[in-house]
Amino acid sequence: QVQLVESGGGLVQPGGSLRLSCVASRIIFSIYTMDWYRQAPGKQREFVARIDSGGSTNVAGSVKGRFTISRDNAKNTVYLQMSSLRPEDTAVYYCNAWRLGNTDDYWGQGTQVTVSS
C-alpha cells in the first residue's frame, strides 16, 4: 500500500531552521501534487505549501519568505525547508499526495515541530 513517511521534525529555538522530508513509496511520485499541511493543538489543519508535478510552487501567506517547498522525483521525496521559525509554527506537519481529477489522496503520519526557547 501507499506510504508517506515524514521526518526531520524536532525542537528548535525561535529564529532557527529545520528541513522536513516526506518519502513516498508505492506511487508514481512524479505525477502527484505534494502538499504540506500542519495542525497545531486545538486548531484545524491548515495548508502550508504545495508543489505540483511540474514543479510549480505555492506557499501560505503566513510562511511566505520563510518556508520553501521542493521535490526530488528521483528520491520520491518532497522537502519543506523552514527558516526564521516562530513559536506559532509549532504544529504537527503532514505531507499529502494527490492528483487532480483522481480520487487518490494519501497522507503521512506527521512529524512534530516545536519552536520554543
C-alpha positions in Angstrom: 0.0 0.0 0.0 1.0 3.6 -0.5 3.1 5.1 2.3 4.2 8.6 3.0 6.7 9.0 5.8 7.7 12.4 7.2 10.8 13.1 9.2 13.0 16.0 10.3 10.8 17.5 13.0 12.1 18.4 16.4 12.6 21.1 18.9 14.2 24.3 17.6 14.7 27.8 19.1 12.9 30.8 17.6 14.7 32.0 14.6 16.1 28.6 13.9 15.7 26.3 10.9 14.6 22.8 10.1 14.2 20.7 7.0 11.3 18.3 6.8 11.3 15.4 4.4 8.5 13.1 3.2 9.4 9.9 1.4 6.7 8.3 -0.7 6.5 4.6 -1.7 4.3 2.6 -4.0 3.2 5.5 -6.0 4.4 7.1 -9.3 5.7 10.0 -7.3 6.4 12.3 -10.2 2.8 12.7 -11.3 1.5 13.7 -7.9 1.0 17.1 -6.4 2.6 17.2 -3.0 1.3 19.4 -0.2 2.5 20.1 3.3 -0.2 20.9 6.0 0.1 21.5 9.7 -2.1 21.2 12.7 -1.5 23.0 16.0 -3.1 21.9 19.2 -6.8 22.9 19.3 -6.7 24.2 15.8 -7.8 23.0 12.4 -5.3 21.5 9.9 -4.1 24.3 7.7 -2.3 24.4 4.3 1.3 25.3 4.3 2.8 24.7 0.9 2.3 22.9 -2.5 4.5 21.7 -5.3 2.8 20.2 -8.4 4.1 17.7 -10.8 5.6 20.4 -13.0 7.5 21.9 -10.1 5.3 25.0 -9.6 5.0 26.0 -6.0 2.7 27.9 -3.7 3.0 28.7 0.0 0.6 30.1 2.5 0.9 33.8 3.3 1.8 33.0 6.9 5.1 31.3 5.9 5.9 33.1 2.7 9.5 34.2 2.6 10.4 31.7 5.4 9.4 28.3 4.1 10.4 26.7 0.8 9.0 23.5 -0.7 10.9 21.4 -3.2 10.9 17.9 -4.6 13.3 15.2 -5.8 11.5 12.8 -8.0 14.5 10.5 -8.2 14.2 10.0 -4.5 10.4 10.1 -4.2 10.9 12.9 -1.7 9.3 16.2 -1.0 11.0 18.7 1.3 9.9 21.7 3.4 12.8 24.0 4.3 11.7 26.1 7.2 13.7 29.1 8.4 13.1 32.0 10.8 10.9 29.8 12.8 8.4 31.3 15.2 6.6 29.8 18.2 3.4 29.9 16.2 4.9 27.5 13.7 4.7 24.8 16.4 2.5 22.0 15.0 2.4 18.5 13.6 3.4 18.7 10.0 1.8 16.3 7.4 2.6 15.6 3.8 -0.2 14.9 1.3 -0.1 13.4 -2.2 -3.0 13.9 -4.6 -3.8 14.1 -8.2 -6.4 16.5 -9.9 -9.4 14.6 -11.2 -8.5 11.5 -9.3 -9.6 10.1 -6.0 -6.0 9.3 -4.9 -5.4 11.2 -1.7 -2.6 10.0 0.6 -1.4 11.3 4.0 1.6 10.7 6.1 1.5 10.2 9.9 3.0 13.6 10.7 6.1 14.9 12.3 6.2 17.2 15.3 7.8 20.6 15.1 8.2 22.6 18.3 9.6 26.1 18.3 10.4 27.2 21.8 13.2 28.8 23.8 
